[in-house]
Amino acid sequence: MRFLRAAFAVFFFCRAEAADAEYKRILVQPGQDAVEVRLPLTDVTGPARVKRMEAAGVGIPVAPTRIRLDDAAFIEWQIGYDTTDPRHWSVAPGIEFERAGRKKYGCELSKLLAESRRLGLLSETELRAVRQQLDSLRAATLEDTEKLTVGPDTAPGHALPEGFARYVERVPIFEKNTPCGRIEIQLKQKQRAVGYQAMVYACLPLAQWRTSDGSARGPGAARSKETVIVRFTRDNVSFLLDIVRAFGIASREHNDDLRKILDALLAL
Ligand code: ADE
């Protein structure tokens, strides 16, 4: 009896946990004349985080339920394009490729592209043109040509105790601004290897956020577990191609992956 009670408790706990985590899932959903992506506002440790653009031009993370989100707010989405899980909720059916002997399935950006193609928002000609651009961008990617630098701090400051001197690390950030949002490429030092790793972020401002009924989300603090929708239509679908080009510029590995994804998409 005690065993049964414990088993029930574990079962209901796991179900509650799963329901709790559902809002964190980044979902790519095709509509009639648009592809929509649903993003969480309050998953502060996930790939989509709310930040606020400060006067200095840098985005600062905020506690979305505790401040009034206004026009300076944006979602910084570390948009993915692949997964090793064929049952992932945002997988793109039919887009498969290999990297270093491992099978990968297209996901998120791949699904956005595939659904845009299916709905006729992106033409085969446009996709072929970007595929060609990726070939030429591969020769000199940011991961190969750019670097972080460290130097003495030239700004006047107070002396440090115990013979310490202040140095400053300069980390390049690459940005492209579009009417739909901003794309950022950041170089980070690799965690367990030598060299740099290029991270690509799609930064989506509050002006692009909608509620589930399609109306503008508008300003205001986030509700607990709130999600918002961003729509890609014929008018702003070129943003997705800008993201593809960003991966193509960022690193050879991303460039290779995106070329395989576009080849698979064009062969569908
Ligand atoms: N790999 C897949 N998506 C990525 C992203 N947005 N930035 C860096 N590496 C990635």
Residues whose N, C-alpha, C, O or C-beta is under 5 A from the ligand:
A	BS01	ADE	Q78 I79 G80 Y81 A198 M199 V200
